[in-house]
Amino acid sequence: MFVLSLAAWVCLALLGVRLFQLQILRGPALTRQVFGQRTERLPLEMRRGMIYDRYGVPLTDPQSTWGLAVFPRLFGDPAVAAPVLAEALGEERAAVVLDYVQRHHEAGWVIEGLSDEAAQQVQDYAAAGLLPGVAVGPTGWRYGPGSLARHLVGFANASGGWTGLELAYDSVLRGENVPHLVASYHGRGGPLGDEPLQVLQPRDPAGKEPYDVHTTLDARIQAAVEREMDRTAHPDGGPLRAAVVVVDPATGELLALASRPNFDQARYATEDQLRNRALTPYETGSVFKPIVAAAALEAGAVVPHERIECSGTYQLGDRIFRDVAGTVTGPVTLREALARSCNTAFIRIGYERLGADRLLEAARRFGLDEPTGALPSGFETVAPLPEPRYGGDVAQLSFGQGGLRASPLQVARAYTAIANGGVLHPIRLVTSVRRSDGEVVFRPRTEPSRRVMSRETAAELRQALLLAVVPGGGGTGEAAWVDDAGAAGKSGSADTVLDGRPATHAWFAGWFPARQPQYVMVVFIEDGRAGGAHAAPLFRRIAEAILSLDEG
């Protein structure tokens, strides 16, 4: 009896331990597993948070719409449902639903964009039992026709974010705690209960809700930039291949970023359409010259009123470097060398007086070898700085050639330091991640700003870049001048090889208004021939459009 009693107590203890394990420790997980085995769920709302501009405007232009869901296991006889579907939806859409039932076993949203009238008719027929396994609900389109900054925002589908902010912040934009349309089945696969289709609100306290991403972009400025780009043809007559970046020089906040050609976030796009040219490194050409000038002034290698020979040609060994056709030759000041974009004068500054190490250090100081800070680590492509081995390499580097590459966003960041008096800010894009009720979940950490040149050097460069644009100043950027407000900046025409053929990228980097910079803007046109002829006019048109917003 003692042995039997002890054995019984041991069995009861083991049973109790097992019950505790199943009901307490593993209970919630097993409950979810059983629920998943006898239910099918379709989300009734978008499972991702929104991406907003600085004023709370959604950048994706989401659209509210009705969708039609089908649960094939509950559908019943297709022959009976066919005429009812045709009356509610029309022959074409009814055929789509019937085809889905024949080809699939799992539930899915089959039709989106139903009118209110069609949705109501389907609901009435379903309530009457004429369309079992069919339901309508609010689904919505994440990307509407007015979606802005598409290359920066990126796109997402049912599996998550694929590019841009949708990918970089995928973990916070995702959410499981959203309402679902749920179908319940019994053990033999039939409908469970009188109402097998129900709407269930999220109840899992551990489920994460979708969070919203708030950015520094200004939807008004972004739209103005994109309108002007869409009105502009490429110099070769084809679709525009270009990028435009607008930054607040006082804070480093990104106000607009656009790339062309554009793409539809809800449809298939080619690799060329998806390329974000604003974040792609390209040969910089002459937009690098102000950085060379800053290094020379800071090192005392040049003084502001010193005259340097602009000779038209410069021979180094068996290599001959030439100025752009039409460059006025003769002794010039540093301001005039920048305004006229004299290559030979900058060879004398960079090659003869600074040398490779100080040229590369200048590029590093202005952030051309590092991410701008706009996106999380790993989401910006940074080209390595060149390694000049010969005198000719250093000579080319002096005027922005020789393998030096930077993205339009990196160039814009560098020019903010000139415009604001010498401080290089990290580019700020995402300001906060918030719940739908506005509560802040977290704020991305930004790197500190740093001074990269003295105020005196920055002031000298501002005067030089004003001379490059002011009408009658003899500069290469006169086409960028903005009436009443003025502008300052530097054009660039970077010779390179693109797809195995010679090409010349067109740049214009500068700011406006001229005397009190509010906007730093970089315009880049891939294989755009000449910066002064093609990038500068686009700069002016966009600047005028932005200033008209301020006036309004």
C-alpha positions as CSV (number, residue, x, y, z in Angstrom):
1,M,0.0,0.0,0.0
2,F,2.8,2.4,0.9
3,V,4.6,1.7,-2.5
4,L,1.3,2.1,-4.4
5,S,0.5,5.4,-2.6
6,L,4.0,6.7,-3.2
7,A,3.7,5.8,-6.9
8,A,0.3,7.5,-7.1
9,W,1.7,10.7,-5.5
10,V,4.7,10.7,-7.9
11,C,2.4,10.3,-10.9
12,L,0.1,13.1,-9.6
13,A,3.2,15.4,-9.0
14,L,4.4,14.7,-12.5
15,L,1.0,15.4,-13.9
16,G,0.8,18.6,-12.0
17,V,4.2,19.7,-13.3
18,R,3.1,18.9,-16.8
19,L,-0.2,20.8,-16.4
20,F,1.7,23.8,-15.0
21,Q,4.0,23.6,-18.0
22,L,1.2,23.4,-20.5
23,Q,-1.3,25.8,-19.0
24,I,0.9,28.4,-17.4
25,L,4.3,28.4,-19.1
26,R,3.2,27.5,-22.6
27,G,-0.5,28.3,-22.4
28,P,-0.5,31.6,-24.3
29,A,1.7,30.2,-27.1
30,L,-0.4,27.0,-27.4
31,T,-3.6,29.1,-27.4
32,R,-2.3,31.2,-30.3
33,Q,-1.2,28.0,-32.1
34,V,-4.7,26.4,-31.8
35,F,-6.4,29.7,-32.8
36,G,-4.1,29.8,-35.9
37,Q,-5.0,26.2,-36.8
38,R,-8.7,26.9,-36.8
39,T,-8.8,30.4,-38.2
40,E,-7.8,32.5,-41.2
41,R,-7.0,36.2,-40.7
42,L,-6.8,39.1,-43.1
43,P,-5.7,42.6,-41.9
44,L,-8.4,45.2,-42.3
45,E,-6.0,48.2,-42.2
46,M,-2.6,48.8,-43.5
47,R,-0.1,47.1,-41.2
48,R,2.5,49.8,-41.5
49,G,2.9,53.2,-39.9
50,M,2.8,56.4,-41.9
51,I,5.8,58.5,-43.0
52,Y,5.1,62.2,-42.4
53,D,6.8,65.5,-43.4
54,R,7.6,68.1,-40.7
55,Y,4.0,69.4,-40.6
56,G,2.3,66.0,-40.4
57,V,1.5,65.6,-44.1
58,P,1.7,62.0,-45.2
59,L,4.3,61.7,-47.9
60,T,2.8,58.6,-49.5
61,D,-0.6,60.1,-50.2
62,P,-2.6,57.2,-48.8
63,Q,-6.0,56.5,-50.2
64,S,-9.0,55.1,-48.3
65,T,-10.8,52.4,-50.3
66,W,-13.0,49.3,-50.0
67,G,-11.6,45.8,-50.7
68,L,-13.2,42.5,-51.3
69,A,-11.9,39.5,-49.4
70,V,-12.6,35.8,-50.3
71,F,-12.3,32.8,-48.0
72,P,-12.3,29.8,-50.4
73,R,-13.0,27.3,-47.7
74,L,-16.3,29.0,-46.9
75,F,-17.3,30.0,-50.5
76,G,-19.7,27.2,-51.3
77,D,-20.9,26.4,-54.9
78,P,-19.3,28.7,-57.5
79,A,-22.2,28.1,-59.9
80,V,-24.7,29.5,-57.4
81,A,-22.5,32.5,-56.5
82,A,-21.6,33.5,-60.0
83,P,-24.8,35.4,-61.0
84,V,-24.9,37.1,-57.6
85,L,-21.3,38.3,-58.0
86,A,-22.0,39.5,-61.5
87,E,-24.9,41.6,-60.4
88,A,-22.9,43.1,-57.6
89,L,-19.6,43.6,-59.2
90,G,-20.0,43.2,-63.0
91,E,-19.0,40.3,-65.2
92,E,-15.3,41.1,-65.3
93,R,-14.7,41.5,-61.6
94,A,-17.0,38.5,-60.8
95,A,-14.7,36.4,-63.1
96,V,-11.7,37.5,-61.1
97,V,-13.3,36.3,-57.8
98,L,-14.3,32.9,-59.3
99,D,-10.8,32.4,-60.8
100,Y,-9.3,33.1,-57.3
101,V,-11.5,30.6,-55.7
102,Q,-10.5,27.9,-58.2
103,R,-6.8,28.6,-57.9
104,H,-6.3,29.2,-54.2
105,H,-7.2,27.7,-50.9
106,E,-6.0,30.5,-48.6
107,A,-7.9,33.7,-47.9
108,G,-6.9,36.9,-49.6
109,W,-7.9,40.4,-50.7
110,V,-9.0,39.8,-54.3
111,I,-10.3,43.2,-55.4
112,E,-9.4,46.7,-54.2
113,G,-10.9,50.0,-55.0
114,L,-14.6,49.1,-54.8
115,S,-17.1,51.9,-54.9
116,D,-19.3,52.5,-51.9
117,E,-22.3,51.3,-53.8
118,A,-20.7,48.0,-54.9
119,A,-19.3,47.4,-51.3
120,Q,-22.8,47.9,-49.9
121,Q,-24.4,45.5,-52.3
122,V,-21.8,42.8,-51.6
123,Q,-22.4,43.3,-47.9
124,D,-26.2,43.0,-48.3
125,Y,-25.8,39.7,-50.3
126,A,-23.3,38.3,-47.8
127,A,-25.7,39.1,-44.9
128,A,-28.5,37.3,-46.8
129,G,-26.3,34.2,-47.1
130,L,-26.0,34.5,-50.9
131,L,-22.2,35.0,-50.9
132,P,-20.7,32.8,-48.2
133,G,-17.0,33.4,-47.6
134,V,-17.1,36.9,-49.2
135,A,-16.7,40.1,-47.2
136,V,-15.8,43.7,-47.8
137,G,-13.7,45.9,-45.6
138,P,-11.5,49.0,-45.5
139,T,-8.1,48.2,-46.9
140,G,-6.6,51.4,-48.5
141,W,-3.8,52.1,-50.9
142,R,-0.5,53.0,-49.2
143,Y,0.8,54.9,-52.2
144,G,-1.5,57.4,-53.9
145,P,-0.9,59.4,-57.1
146,G,0.4,62.4,-55.1
147,S,3.1,60.4,-53.3
148,L,6.2,62.5,-52.8
149,A,10.0,61.8,-52.4
150,R,9.4,58.3,-53.7
151,H,13.1,57.4,-53.9
152,L,13.7,58.5,-50.4
153,V,10.5,57.0,-48.9
154,G,11.1,53.8,-50.9
155,F,8.4,51.2,-51.1
156,A,7.0,48.2,-49.2
157,N,4.8,45.2,-50.0
158,A,3.3,42.4,-48.0
159,S,6.7,41.1,-47.0
160,G,8.0,44.5,-45.7
161,G,10.1,47.4,-46.8
162,W,12.3,47.0,-49.8
163,T,14.0,50.4,-50.3
164,G,14.4,53.8,-48.7
165,L,12.9,54.7,-45.4
166,E,10.4,51.8,-45.8
167,L,13.4,49.5,-45.5
168,A,15.6,51.5,-43.1
169,Y,12.7,51.8,-40.6
170,D,10.9,48.6,-41.4
171,S,11.0,47.3,-37.9
172,V,9.2,50.3,-36.5
173,L,6.8,50.8,-39.4
174,R,5.6,47.2,-39.1
175,G,2.7,46.3,-36.8
176,E,0.8,43.2,-35.8
177,N,-1.8,44.9,-33.5
178,V,-4.3,45.9,-36.2
179,P,-8.0,44.8,-36.7
180,H,-8.4,41.6,-38.7
181,L,-11.2,39.9,-40.6
182,V,-11.3,36.4,-39.1
183,A,-12.9,33.1,-40.4
184,S,-13.3,30.3,-37.9
185,Y,-13.5,26.6,-38.8
186,H,-14.3,23.4,-36.9
187,G,-12.2,20.2,-36.9
188,R,-13.6,19.0,-40.3
189,G,-12.9,22.3,-42.0
190,G,-16.4,23.7,-42.2
191,P,-17.6,27.0,-40.8
192,L,-17.8,27.3,-37.0
193,G,-21.0,28.8,-35.7
194,D,-23.6,30.9,-37.4
195,E,-21.3,33.8,-38.1
196,P,-18.0,32.3,-39.3
197,L,-16.7,35.7,-40.5
198,Q,-16.1,38.3,-37.7
199,V,-14.0,41.4,-37.2
200,L,-11.7,41.1,-34.3
201,Q,-9.8,44.0,-32.6
202,P,-6.2,43.4,-31.6
203,R,-6.1,41.9,-28.1
204,D,-2.5,40.7,-27.7
205,P,-0.7,43.0,-25.3
206,A,2.6,41.8,-26.6
207,G,1.7,42.6,-30.2
208,K,3.4,45.7,-31.6
209,E,1.3,48.4,-33.1
210,P,2.6,50.2,-36.3
211,Y,4.7,53.3,-35.4
212,D,4.8,56.5,-37.5
213,V,8.0,58.1,-38.8
214,H,8.3,61.9,-38.7
215,T,10.8,63.6,-41.0
216,T,12.2,67.1,-41.7
217,L,11.0,67.1,-45.3
218,D,8.6,69.9,-46.3
219,A,5.9,68.5,-48.6
220,R,5.4,72.0,-50.2
221,I,9.0,72.3,-51.1
222,Q,9.3,68.7,-52.2
223,A,6.3,69.1,-54.5
224,A,7.7,72.3,-56.0
225,V,11.1,70.6,-56.7
226,E,9.4,67.6,-58.3
227,R,7.1,69.8,-60.5
228,E,10.0,71.7,-61.9
229,M,12.0,68.5,-62.5
230,D,9.0,67.0,-64.3
231,R,8.8,70.0,-66.6
232,T,12.5,69.7,-67.5
233,A,13.7,67.5,-70.3
234,H,17.2,66.0,-70.4
235,P,19.7,67.9,-72.5
236,D,19.8,64.9,-74.9
237,G,16.0,65.0,-75.3
238,G,15.1,61.9,-73.3
239,P,13.7,61.6,-69.8
240,L,15.4,63.6,-67.2
241,R,18.1,61.7,-65.2
242,A,18.8,63.9,-62.3
243,A,18.7,64.6,-58.6
244,V,17.9,67.7,-56.5
245,V,18.6,68.2,-52.8
246,V,17.5,71.1,-50.6
247,V,18.9,71.6,-47.1
248,D,18.5,74.2,-44.4
249,P,22.0,75.5,-43.9
250,A,21.4,76.6,-40.3
251,T,20.4,73.2,-39.0
252,G,21.3,70.6,-41.6
253,E,17.7,69.6,-41.9
254,L,16.8,67.9,-45.2
255,L,13.8,69.8,-46.8
256,A,13.5,68.0,-50.1
257,L,15.2,65.2,-52.0
258,A,14.1,64.0,-55.5
259,S,15.5,61.7,-58.1
260,R,14.5,61.2,-61.7
261,P,13.3,59.2,-63.5
262,N,10.5,58.6,-61.1
263,F,8.6,55.3,-60.4
264,D,5.3,54.0,-59.2
265,Q,5.6,52.5,-55.7
266,A,2.7,50.1,-56.3
267,R,4.1,48.7,-59.6
268,Y,7.2,47.0,-61.0
269,A,10.0,49.5,-61.6
270,T,13.3,49.0,-63.4
271,E,16.7,49.3,-61.8
272,D,17.3,52.6,-63.4
273,Q,14.0,54.0,-62.2
274,L,14.7,52.8,-58.6
275,R,18.2,54.3,-58.5
276,N,18.3,57.2,-56.0
277,R,20.7,59.5,-57.8
278,A,20.7,61.9,-54.8
279,L,22.4,59.2,-52.8
280,T,24.7,57.9,-55.6
281,P,28.3,59.0,-55.7
282,Y,29.3,60.7,-58.9
283,E,32.4,62.6,-60.1
284,T,32.3,66.0,-58.5
285,G,34.1,68.2,-61.1
286,S,34.3,71.8,-60.3
287,V,31.9,71.8,-57.3
288,F,34.9,70.6,-55.4
289,K,36.9,73.7,-56.1
290,P,35.5,75.8,-53.1
291,I,36.7,73.0,-50.8
292,V,40.2,73.3,-52.3
293,A,40.0,77.0,-51.9
294,A,39.0,76.6,-48.3
295,A,41.9,74.3,-47.6
296,A,44.3,76.8,-49.3
297,L,43.0,79.7,-47.3
298,E,43.1,77.8,-44.0
299,A,46.6,76.7,-44.6
300,G,47.8,80.1,-45.7
301,A,48.8,78.7,-49.1
302,V,46.8,81.5,-50.7
303,V,45.8,84.9,-49.5
304,P,42.5,86.5,-50.8
305,H,43.9,89.2,-53.0
306,E,46.9,87.3,-54.4
307,R,46.9,86.9,-58.1
308,I,47.3,83.5,-59.6
309,E,48.0,82.7,-63.2
310,C,45.1,81.3,-65.2
311,S,47.1,80.2,-68.2
312,G,44.7,78.2,-70.4
313,T,47.0,75.2,-70.4
314,Y,49.3,73.6,-67.8
315,Q,51.9,71.0,-68.7
316,L,53.0,68.4,-66.3
317,G,55.5,65.9,-67.7
318,D,53.9,64.6,-70.9
319,R,50.4,65.6,-69.8
320,I,48.7,68.8,-70.7
321,F,45.7,70.1,-68.7
322,R,43.4,72.7,-70.3
323,D,40.9,75.2,-69.1
324,V,37.3,75.0,-70.4
325,A,37.0,76.7,-73.8
326,G,36.2,80.4,-73.3
327,T,38.0,80.8,-70.0
328,V,39.6,84.2,-69.8
329,T,43.3,83.8,-69.2
330,G,45.7,86.0,-67.2
331,P,46.4,86.7,-63.5
332,V,43.3,86.2,-61.3
333,T,42.4,86.5,-57.6
334,L,41.0,83.4,-55.8
335,R,37.5,84.9,-56.1
336,E,37.9,85.2,-59.9
337,A,39.5,81.8,-60.2
338,L,36.4,80.3,-58.5
339,A,33.9,82.4,-60.5
340,R,35.5,81.6,-63.8
341,S,36.2,78.0,-62.8
342,C,39.8,78.2,-63.9
343,N,41.3,74.7,-63.8
344,T,44.9,75.8,-64.3
345,A,44.8,78.3,-61.4
346,F,43.5,75.5,-59.2
347,I,46.3,73.2,-60.3
348,R,48.7,75.8,-59.2
349,I,46.9,75.9,-55.8
350,G,46.2,72.2,-55.3
351,Y,49.2,70.6,-56.9
352,E,51.9,73.2,-56.3
353,R,51.0,74.5,-52.9
354,L,48.8,72.0,-51.1
355,G,49.7,68.5,-52.3
356,A,47.8,65.3,-52.2
357,D,47.6,64.8,-48.5
358,R,46.1,68.2,-47.8
359,L,43.6,67.9,-50.7
360,L,42.4,64.6,-49.3
361,E,42.2,66.0,-45.8
362,A,40.0,68.8,-47.1
363,A,37.7,66.3,-48.7
364,R,37.5,64.4,-45.4
365,R,37.0,67.6,-43.4
366,F,33.9,68.4,-45.5
367,G,32.5,64.9,-45.1
368,L,33.0,63.6,-48.6
369,D,34.3,60.3,-47.2
370,E,31.5,59.6,-44.7
371,P,27.7,59.1,-44.6
372,T,25.8,62.3,-44.2
373,G,23.7,61.0,-41.2
374,A,20.4,61.2,-43.0
375,L,19.8,57.5,-42.9
376,P,20.8,54.8,-40.4
377,S,24.2,53.2,-40.7
378,G,24.6,51.1,-43.8
379,F,21.9,52.8,-45.9
380,E,24.2,55.4,-47.7
381,T,26.7,54.5,-50.3
382,V,30.0,56.3,-49.7
383,A,32.7,56.2,-52.4
384,P,36.3,55.9,-51.1
385,L,38.6,58.8,-51.7
386,P,41.0,58.4,-54.6
387,E,44.7,57.5,-54.0
388,P,46.7,59.8,-56.2
389,R,50.1,58.3,-57.1
390,Y,51.5,60.6,-59.6
391,G,51.6,64.4,-60.1
392,G,48.9,64.2,-62.8
393,D,46.5,62.5,-60.4
394,V,47.1,65.4,-57.9
395,A,46.6,68.0,-60.6
396,Q,43.3,66.4,-61.6
397,L,42.1,66.2,-57.9
398,S,42.8,69.9,-57.6
399,F,39.8,70.7,-59.8
400,G,37.6,67.8,-58.7
401,Q,38.5,65.1,-61.2
402,G,40.9,62.1,-60.8
403,G,38.4,59.7,-59.3
404,L,36.9,61.9,-56.6
405,R,33.2,61.0,-56.2
406,A,30.5,62.2,-53.9
407,S,26.7,62.1,-53.8
408,P,24.6,65.2,-54.4
409,L,23.5,64.9,-50.7
410,Q,27.2,64.9,-49.6
411,V,27.9,67.9,-51.7
412,A,24.8,69.7,-50.3
413,R,26.1,69.0,-46.8
414,A,29.5,70.4,-47.6
415,Y,28.0,73.6,-49.1
416,T,25.9,74.2,-45.9
417,A,29.2,74.8,-44.1
418,I,30.1,77.6,-46.6
419,A,26.7,79.2,-46.4
420,N,26.4,79.2,-42.6
421,G,29.8,80.4,-41.7
422,G,31.9,77.3,-41.4
423,V,30.0,74.7,-39.4
424,L,29.4,71.2,-40.9
425,H,26.1,69.8,-39.6
426,P,25.0,66.1,-40.0
427,I,22.1,65.9,-42.3
428,R,18.9,65.5,-40.2
429,L,16.0,63.6,-41.7
430,V,14.0,61.5,-39.2
431,T,13.1,63.6,-36.2
432,S,11.1,61.0,-34.2
433,V,9.2,57.7,-34.3
434,R,5.8,58.0,-32.7
435,R,2.7,56.0,-31.9
436,S,-0.6,56.9,-33.7
437,D,-1.6,59.0,-30.7
438,G,1.5,61.2,-31.0
439,E,3.5,59.7,-28.1
440,V,7.2,59.6,-29.0
441,V,8.7,56.1,-29.0
442,F,12.3,57.3,-29.7
443,R,14.3,60.0,-31.4
444,P,17.3,59.0,-33.6
445,R,20.6,60.1,-32.3
446,T,22.6,62.5,-34.4
447,E,26.3,63.1,-34.6
448,P,27.5,66.5,-33.3
449,S,28.3,69.4,-35.7
450,R,31.8,70.5,-36.2
451,R,33.6,73.6,-37.4
452,V,35.5,72.9,-40.6
453,M,36.8,76.4,-41.4
454,S,37.0,79.9,-39.9
455,R,34.3,82.5,-40.4
456,E,36.7,84.6,-42.4
457,T,37.4,81.8,-44.8
458,A,33.7,81.1,-45.2
459,A,33.0,84.8,-45.8
460,E,35.6,84.9,-48.6
461,L,34.1,81.8,-50.3
462,R,30.6,83.3,-50.1
463,Q,31.8,86.4,-51.9
464,A,33.6,84.3,-54.5
465,L,30.5,82.1,-55.1
466,L,28.3,85.2,-55.3
467,L,30.7,86.6,-58.0
468,A,30.2,83.3,-59.9
469,V,26.5,83.9,-60.2
470,V,25.8,87.6,-60.2
471,P,25.0,88.9,-63.7
472,G,28.0,90.6,-65.3
473,G,30.5,89.1,-62.9
474,G,32.0,86.9,-65.6
475,G,31.2,83.7,-63.7
476,T,30.0,80.3,-65.0
477,G,26.8,80.2,-63.0
478,E,25.0,83.4,-64.1
479,A,22.0,81.3,-65.3
480,A,21.3,80.4,-61.6
481,W,20.7,84.1,-60.6
482,V,17.4,84.7,-58.9
483,D,15.9,88.1,-59.4
484,D,15.2,90.1,-56.2
485,A,16.7,87.4,-54.0
486,G,20.0,86.6,-55.7
487,A,21.9,83.4,-55.4
488,A,25.4,82.1,-55.0
489,G,27.1,78.9,-56.0
490,K,29.4,76.9,-58.3
491,S,28.7,75.1,-61.5
492,G,30.5,71.8,-62.4
493,S,31.0,69.8,-65.5
494,A,32.6,66.4,-64.6
495,D,34.1,64.4,-67.4
496,T,33.7,60.6,-66.8
497,V,32.8,57.4,-68.5
498,L,29.2,56.2,-68.3
499,D,28.1,52.8,-69.6
500,G,31.4,52.5,-71.5
501,R,31.2,55.9,-73.3
502,P,32.4,59.4,-72.5
503,A,30.0,61.5,-70.5
504,T,29.9,64.8,-68.7
505,H,27.8,65.2,-65.5
506,A,26.3,68.6,-64.9
507,W,26.3,70.1,-61.4
508,F,25.2,73.3,-59.7
509,A,25.6,73.7,-55.9
510,G,24.7,76.8,-54.1
511,W,22.2,78.7,-52.0
512,F,19.6,81.4,-52.0
513,P,18.8,84.2,-51.1
514,A,22.4,85.3,-51.7
515,R,23.0,87.5,-48.7
516,Q,21.0,85.6,-46.1
517,P,21.1,81.9,-47.1
518,Q,17.9,80.0,-46.2
519,Y,18.2,77.1,-48.6
520,V,21.2,75.2,-49.9
521,M,20.4,73.4,-53.1
522,V,22.4,71.0,-55.3
523,V,21.2,70.2,-58.8
524,F,22.8,67.2,-60.6
525,I,22.0,66.0,-64.1
526,E,23.5,62.7,-65.2
527,D,25.4,63.2,-68.4
528,G,24.0,66.7,-68.5
529,R,26.9,68.1,-70.6
530,A,27.5,71.5,-68.8
531,G,26.6,72.6,-65.3
532,G,26.4,76.3,-66.2
533,A,24.2,75.7,-69.2
534,H,21.8,73.0,-67.9
535,A,22.0,72.5,-64.1
536,A,22.1,76.3,-63.2
537,P,18.8,77.2,-65.0
538,L,17.0,74.3,-63.2
539,F,18.5,75.6,-60.0
540,R,17.0,79.1,-60.7
541,R,13.5,77.7,-61.6
542,I,13.3,75.6,-58.5
543,A,14.6,78.5,-56.3
544,E,11.9,80.8,-57.7
545,A,9.2,78.1,-57.1
546,I,10.3,77.7,-53.4
547,L,10.5,81.5,-52.8
548,S,7.0,81.9,-54.2
549,L,5.8,79.4,-51.5
550,D,7.3,81.7,-48.8
551,E,5.6,84.7,-50.3
552,G,2.2,82.8,-50.3
